[in-house]
């Protein structure tokens, strides 16, 4: 299906003439148009606009721009990533923050004339607010023309063994035992030799099937591998059409209220040429949005930000990612020391192991860091050569000027998918479309069998251009390594921006970083307990949950509350909500690291959201009732009054007592449990009179008239 057919499926709500694209400088001001545009970038923009017009993809770009515009009008942090970062047009439209003048990304990775398929732009939104964008799409295009795409889930060894085993009435214990012998998500092969090991682990009295049944189980499971099992909802792909979707594909309600889903796989949409927009969720964006909001109100924090940047503030007056200073040496030193707990993308143990070896010192080092700890570079044997060359232990040489063009930025070692494409184009004579086919074959090896079919084309093309057979074989073996998942440079560049911003906030404002991460849970690699321990080692004081002080969210404590006798380590909190995470390195809490003490001087007060088992409705009711009392110059007198005014049920009270959040009202935790068990939220007829602490000594406790928010 060509570009015209593709666009005929989509309504044109934004421009009357889709064949007349205009440079971004003629539209609303954007990041690229408020500054001088280098000649190379201007040439790139004109090239992209001409190809977009030729293929008829203008409305796709404008649709994505409309979603980004809506999100930013609601102060929802968002960022395009993936192959969109290859496009200068996406930068001008504000879809991506990757500056085309500071990168050498390959546009053919994004749009190819030979491929003639719709481009793919992934946009990440705050994971706790993405639903607002989804509902905006439904509201604008209508549920008859917009729906989420499906994903076909195929049989893998575990699922095949389970389903066939149950059909053959194999004992469930044996099914579980053999299924566990196979890796989960990425396993591709059945391992029949492990059947004897699975049987040996069973209890002696477990009934075993006959030899024929066992052989049939393995044979049918092997045959079932790769067959479709069921449809699942895509993580965020939306299909938009001009006419009703039901003319093309069945539509059904999704499991989640307010959503609908089509019954085609996302790859089928690509084959049909239908417009698909990926609306994805990213937890770190939620944490960064909260961090920026807290920095705007934290005393003295604004002095360390780049407020002179023209886009440091949004149209609604909130800080943006552009306010974070660039190229901060202290941030890179922290990353090089692997002090990255909670930092986006480089917080895993594998990344922490690589950081002291790579020692990032500039932004592009972070781009490499994100991509190098992946199966592709590791399986292709590219990690150690790159590190040796980076530190001067091995000379950097290029067999030809063409290879220097493709691999110069990574010291002659291919790290990214785009570099594989460039090598194929420059050294083996591939066209841009053929190189993209090679890239797609690497990305889809699980379904299409890898890159082996390109062997003759790659090696033969390099031999014909004067390269040695040994060198051609080496290059192809590295390309094969990318069949085990190589990372795109465009993807890594988009992620590296968030890596740097999150690392900068952690380095200079660890208390803000901790509060933002806790408020954005669930997300990330570490448990809340581990995040708190790490922050304490960086000099952050963490105060426990307290119904007299805590809001629903965690936040920075004001001076009057910081001096409260309730201060100190959040022991009860760690026993409840923070349980499940072992100490990171056995370091003593409260040990400042790398001079962070001054930046972390304002303590973090844990919010009611951290109390395990407490609903948000109950937490907000506590905050509202406390605020109403404060307007009358009063505070909660006892647990019974708290239960009455906030209309808490027994589950809420038990959760607060277990988290040690009632100590200001009841003392020791044991006494909190007793007080919570005896407190009840009475009917509204008795609401003005709080129940007595001692039922044998009844007394009337006048309470102010409160307007308590209704409970569902």
N, C-alpha and C positions, 0 to 999 in steps of 0.2 A: 504494500500500500504506500503510495507516494505521499509527499508532503501536502499536496492539495487535498487528497482524500483524508489525510489525518486532520487537517484543519476544518474540513467540512463537517466533522463530527462535533465541533466545538463552537459554541456561540461566541460572537465577537462583541462583547459588551463595552470595550474600552476605547477602541479606535474605529473610525468609519472606514479607513483604508489600511488594511493589514499589509498591503504590499508597499507601503511607504514608511519604512522605519526611519526614525529620526535619532540623531545622536543624543546622548543623555544631557548634553549641554543645552539642548533646546527645551528640556523639560524642567522638572523641579530640581533644585540644587541637590547634589549628592556628594559623597566623599570625593569622588574623582574629579568632579567639575568645579569644586571650589579651590582647586590648586592647579598649578601648571601641569599640563599633561605632556610627558616626554614624547618625542616624535615616534619612537618605537611603539609606545602604547597606543598612540593615535592611529598608527598604521594597523595595529592589531585590532582595534575597535572597528575600523572600516572593513577589514577582512571578515570579521565575525558578522557584522551587520549584513554584508553582502551575501554571505552563506546562509544566514538566517532567513533573509528575504527570498533567496532562491529556493530553499526547502519549505518555506511557508510556516515557520515556527514562531512567528512574532507573538501570537496570542498565548503560546505556552509561557514565554518569558513574562509577559504582562500579567498573566494569571498568578504566577509565583510571586511577582512583585506586589500584586494586590494582597496576597496573604501576608507577606512580610510587612506591608504598610499597615494592614489592620492590626497585626500583633504589636507593632511599635506604637500605634495609636492607643493601645491599651496597656502600654508599658510591659509587654511580655517580651522577655529577652529571647532573641532568636538568632540563628546563624546558619547560612547555607554551607554545606560541606560536600565532600565527594568530588565528582568530576566537574561540578559547577565552579569550583575554584580555578579551573583551567580557563575560565572565560572572563575577559575584561568587561564584557557587557553585563555579566552578573555583578561584577564589582561596581559598575556605574549605577546599576539599579538598586544597590544596597543589599543584594541577596547574600553576598559573601564579603568577608573582610580581608581576604587575601589580596594584597596589592600586586597587580600584574607587573608593575615596574620593578618589583623586587624579587621576581621569580622567573623561572624558565619552564613553565608548565606547557604541556602539549595540548593545543586546542583540539586536535583530532581525537584525543581521549574522550572528548565531550560530544562533539558533533562530527560526523564523517559523511561526506557526500556519497561515497560508495556504499556505506551501510544504509543510508536513507531511512533511519529509524528515529522516532522522537527522542530528544535528549532526556537526560535523567537528572533532575535537581533534587537533592535531599536537603530539607530544611529542618533543623532541630529547634524545638521550642521548649520552654520550661515544662518539665514533666508534670508538674502539678497544675498547669494552666493550659495544657494542649487541648483539652476538651473545648475550651472557648473558641479556639481556631477551628476545630472540627465542626462545631455547631454553626459557626459563621459560614462555612462552606455549604452546609445543608440549607441554611437560611437564604443564601444568595442564589444558589443554583437550583434549589428544590430537591426533595428526596426522590423525585422521579428522574433526575438527571445527574445525581451525585451519589456515590456509594463507595464503601471500602472494598478493596480487592481481596481475593482469597489466596491462600497458599496451599498447594497440594503437598501433604505430608506422605512421604513414601516409606515403605517398609525398610527397616534396618535390622541388623541381626537380633537385637533384643526384642523388638516388637514382633518380628516374624516368628521367633522361637516361642514367644508367649502365646500368640494367637493360634499357631498350628498345634502347639502342645495342648492347649485347652480343647481344641477341636478333636484331638486324638485321645482326650481324657488321660493325659499324662499327669501324674501327681504334681500338685502345685509346688511342693517343696523342691522337686527336681527341676521344674521349670525355672523357679527363682534362682536356684543354684547355678544352672547353666547360663542363664541370661546374665548373671553378674560377672561371668567370665569374659564378657565382651565389653569393650568401651562403649560409652553411651552415645553421645551426639554424633561423633565423627567416625564411628566404626563402619567399615565397608565390607568386611569379610566374615563369613561364618567360620568358626574354629571347631570343627568336629572332634579334633584330637583332645579337646578339653572335656569331653563328655565323661570320660572315666574319672577325671579329677572331681567333677561335679558329683558323680555318684558316690565317690569315696567319702565326701563330706557329709553325706546324708546320715540321719540316725539309722541304726540297724533295722528297725521295724518299718522303714518306709517301703511301701509297695513299689516295685519296679515294673515297667512295661516289658513286653517281649522284645527279643532282638529285632524282629521284623518291625515292630512299632517304633523302636528307637531309630532304625535305619530310615523308615518312612518319615519320621519327624524331621530328621536332618535334611533329607532330600527335598521334601516339600518346603521347608523353611528356606533352603537355598534358592528354589525356584521362585519363591515369593519376593525375594530381595529386589528392591527397586520398584515394585508395583505400588500404585497409589493406595494409601490406607484410608485417609479422610481429608476433608477440607478444613483448614484453619484460617483464622483471620490474619491478614497481613499486618505488620507492625504499624503501618501508617499510610499505605498507598491508597490514594483516592483516584477513581476514574470519573471523568467529567465528560458529558456528551451534550450535543445540541438538542437532540430529540430524546424521547423517553428511553431510558436504559432497557426497559423490558422488551423493546423491539429487537435488542441484540442478545441479551443474556438474562437468565432468571435472577431475580433479586429477592432476598429473604431478610427478615429481621435478624440482627446480630444478638448474641447473648446479652450484651450490655444495652440497657434502655437508651433509646434515642439514637441508635445506630442501625444502619442497614448494610448488607454485604452482598456482592455479586458472587456467582458461582464459577467464575473463571480464575485460573491461576494468573499471577502477575506476569509470567513469561508469555502466556497466551495474549495478554494485552499488547506486549511489545510486538508480537507477530502480526497482530491486527492493526497496529499503528494507532491505538487509542491513547488519548492523553491521560497520563498518570502523574499525579503530584504526590510526593512522599512527605507527609506531615508526621515527623518523628518526635519522640520525647527524649530529653536529655536531662538527667538529674543535676549535673554540674551547672547548667544554666539557671536552674532554680536557686542553687546555692550562691551563684555569683550575683544574681539579682538581689538577693537578701543582703549579701556582703556590701554591695554598692549602696544600698539604702542605709545600712548601718554606718558606713563610712561618712555619708553625707551629714549624719547627726553626731558622730563621735567627736568629742572635743579635740581639736588639733589635727584631725586626720586630713582635712582638706589641704593643709599646707604641703603635704607630701605628694599630692596628685598633680597631674598635668592639666590644670584647668584652662590653660591657654589654647589647648587643642580646640579647633572650631566645632568639634562634635562631642565635647566632653559632657554636655548636658543634652538631654532629649527635649523634644518640643514641650513636654509636660513638666520640665524642670527637674528631672531625675538624672543621676549620674549614669554614664554609659561606660562600656569597656574602653572607649577611647581615652578616658581620663587616667587610666593606669599608665605610669611612666614607662617608656620603652628602654630596653637594654640596661637594666639595672644589674650591676656587678654582684651585689649581695644576693640577689635572687639566683643568679647562675651558680654562685658558690654553694648556696644551700642545695641546689639540685645536684651539683657535682659531689656533694657529700652524702647523697642519697637520703637526705632528710625530707622525704616527700610523702609522708603518711597523709592521705586525704587529697593529695594533688591529682588533678585529672590525668588519667592515662599512664602516669609514670609512678604509680603507687604500689604496683604489684612487686612481689619478691624478685621476679625475673628482671623487671625494669630497674629495681634498686641495685641489683647485682651488676647491671650494665652501666649505670650512671657514673660510678667512680672510675670506670675504665674508659668511657667515652669523654667524660668531663665537659659537658656542654658549656660554651662560653659566649655564643651568639645565638640568635634566634634560629638560624638554619640548623644548628646542632640539635635543637629540640625537634625539628622536623625529622631529622635522621633518627633520633632517639625513639620517637614514636613508632617508626617503621621497622627498625632493625631487629627488635625483639619480636619477630614473627616467624612462623614456620618456613616461609619462602626463603628469606635470606639465610636462615640457619641451615636448612636442608641443602641450599645451593652453595654452601661453603663460602659465604661472603662476609661473615662477621669478623673473623680473625684477620683476613687480609686488610679489611678497612681499618681496624684498630691499629694494626702494625704500621700502616701507611700514615695514619693520623698522627701517631707519636714518633714518626721518623725512624722506625726500625726496619722499614722496607721502602725501597725507592718507588716513586710513582712514575710509571711509564705508560705511554699510549702507543700501540702499534701503528696507529694512523691518526691524522688530524680529525677524521670523522668521529673516531671513538672519543677523542678529547672533547669534542662538542657534546657528545651524549653523556659521557661519564666524568667530565672534569669536575663537576660540583660534588662528586662523591669519590674523588681520588682514584678514578679508574675502576671502581667496583660497582656493578649495578645493584642498587638497593630498591628501586621503585619500579612499578609496572611501566610507567611512562618511559623510563630509560630502556627497558626491554624493547618497547615499540620504536624508540629512536635508533637503537642499535640495528634492529631489523630493517628500518628504512634507509639508514645511512650506509650500512656495511653489507647488507644482503639484498638490497634493491627492492624491498617491499614498498608498495604504495601505502598511503595513509590508511585506506580502508582495509588492506591486507594486514597491516600492523595491528589495527584494532581488532580484527578477527583473531589474531594471535593472542592479544590481550584477553579477549572474551573467552577463548579456549582455556587460558590459564585460570580465569576466574570461575569457570563452570566445569572444572575437571571432574567433579563428582557425578555429573550427568552425562558428559560428552567424551570422557576418556582421555583427557590430557592433551599435551602439545606434541606428542610423538609424530602425528601426521604432518607436522611442519618441519621434520628433520631434514628431508631432502631439500626443501626450499631454503632453509636457513644455511645449512652447511654448504650446499651447492652454490648458493649466492655469494657466500664469503670466499669460497675457493675461486670462483670466477673473477673476483675483484682483487686477487692477489694475496689473500690471507693464507697462512699455513693451515694444514689439516688439523694439527694439534690445537692451534688457537681456536679454530672454528668449532672443534669438539668441546673445548672448554667453555666457550660462550653458550653453546646449546645446553650443556649440562647445567649451567647457571640458570638458563631459561626454564629448564625442567624443574629446577628447585622452586621456581615461582608457582609451579603447579600445586605446591603444598601451601598455598595462600601467601602471595606477595602483596604488599601494601601499596596503594596508589599514592604518589607524591601529593596530588591535589588533596586527598583525604588527610594525609599527615599534616599538610600545611594548615588546613582549617583547624584540626585538633591542636596543633602546636600553639595557636593563638590562645586557646583556652588553658593549655598547660601553663603558659607563661603567666597569664592573668591570675590563675588560681595559686601558682607558686609565689607570685609577688604578694598577694594578700596574706598568705600563710607566713611569709617571711617578715612582713612589716606590721601586720595586724593579726596575730594568731588568735586573739580572743574573738575578733569579728569572724574569722574563718571558722572557728569551732562552732559558734552560735549558728552561723548560716548552714553549716553541714548538718547539725543536729535538727534544725528546723526543716531540712529538706529530705529527711529520712522517709522511706528507705531508698538508699542509693549507695553507690560506691563499693569499695573493696573491703572496708573495715567496719567492725561493729561500733556502735556509739561508745562502748566502754573503751575500746582501743583509741578512738579519737580523743576522748577525755584524757586518757593517760598521756598521750603524746602532747596534748596542749599543756598539761601540767608540767611536763618536762621542759617546755618552752616558757615557763614562768607565768602561765595563766592560772589565776585562782578561780576555781569552779565551786560555786555555792549550790547547796542542795535545793530540791523542790520544797517550797513553803507556801501553803495556802494563803498566808498573810501577805505575801510579796509577789509570788510568781505569777506571770501572765500565762497565756496558753503557749506562746512561743518562748524559746530561750532568748535571752537578751543580755545586754551589758548593764550591769548594776549601777545605779546612781550612788553617790557618796553616802547618803544617809542610810541606805540599805546595806552598803558594803561593810559598814561598821557593826552590823547586827550580830548578836551573839550566835545567831544561827549559821554564821560563816564557818568555813572549814571544808574538809574533803567530803565529797558527796558519797559517803559510805553506803547509805541506804539505797541511794539511787543505783549505785554500782551493783548492789545485790539484786536489784529488781530489773529495771529496764536495760541496764548495761550488762547484765549477765550474758554469758555465752562467748565472750571474747577474752582469750588469755592475755596476760601482760605482753607487750611487744618485745622488750629486750630486758626485762627485769630491772629497769632503772627506777630509782626512787621518784615518786611523784613530786612535782613542784620544783624540779631542778631546772633552772633556766638554761637555755641552749643558745650559744652564739649571740649573746647580748640581746636576747628578745625581751628581757624583763621590763624595760621601759615601755616598749610597745604594748605589752600585755598587762599594764598596771591596772586597767579597769576590769574587775572580775566579771565572769559570766554567771548569771543566775539561770539555773535550769528551769525550764517551763513545765507546766502541767502536762504538756503533750508527752513528756518523757515518763509519766506514770503508767506502768503497764496495766492495761485493763480499764483505764479511764477514757470514756468517750469524749470527743471534742465538744459535743453538746453540753456535757456535764462540766467540762473545764471552762467553757465560755460562760456558763451560768455562775460559776464561782467568781470569775473575774467581774462579771456584771454586778453581782450582789455586793462584792467588796467595794466596788466603786460607788454604789449607791450609799453604802454605810459611810464612806469617806466624805461624801458631800454633807453629811450630818455630823462630821467630826467624830465618828465612831469606828469601831473595828469589830470583827468577830469576837464574841465573848467566850464561846465554847464550841465544842463539836456539834452539840445539839442545835445551836443557833445556825451554824454553818449549813447543816443538813436541811433545816427548815427554810432558810432564806434562798438557798441555791437549789432547793427541791432535789436533793441527792437521794438516790436509792441505796440499798444496802451494798450492792456491788461497787458503786462509786466510793462509798465510805471505806469499804474493805481495801480497795485498791490504794486509796490515799494513806491509810494506816500502814499497809505493807510497805509503801515507799517512804515511810518516815516523814510524810509531808504535813502531819498534824501535830508535830512536837511543840509548836508554839502555843497550841491550845490544850494539849493533853499530856505533854511531858514525854516520858520514856515510851518506846514503841509498844511495849506490853500494855501500857496504860492507853495508848492510842487505839489499840485493838479493842479494849474493853469499852472505851468511849464510843468507838464506831459501831460496835455491836448493839449499844443501847440507844443510839440516836435514830430518829425516824423523821421523815418529812411528813408532817401532819396535813390533814385536809385544810383547805383554804378557810374554813370556818374558825379554826383555831390558830391560823397563821399569825395574828398580831401578838399572841402570847407564846413565848418560847418555852419549851419543856424544861423543868428544873434538872440540875445535875444530880440531886439527891431526891428520889421520889418520896422519901420519908419526911423531907422538909420542903414542902411545896412553896414556891414563891413566884410572884409575877415579875417577869422581866420585860419592861416596855420595849418595843422595837419600832423603829420608824416605818412609815408606810413606804413600801418599795414597789417598784414596777418591775417585776421579774419577767424576763423574756419567756414566752411560751415554750413548753417542751413538747416535742413530737410524741 
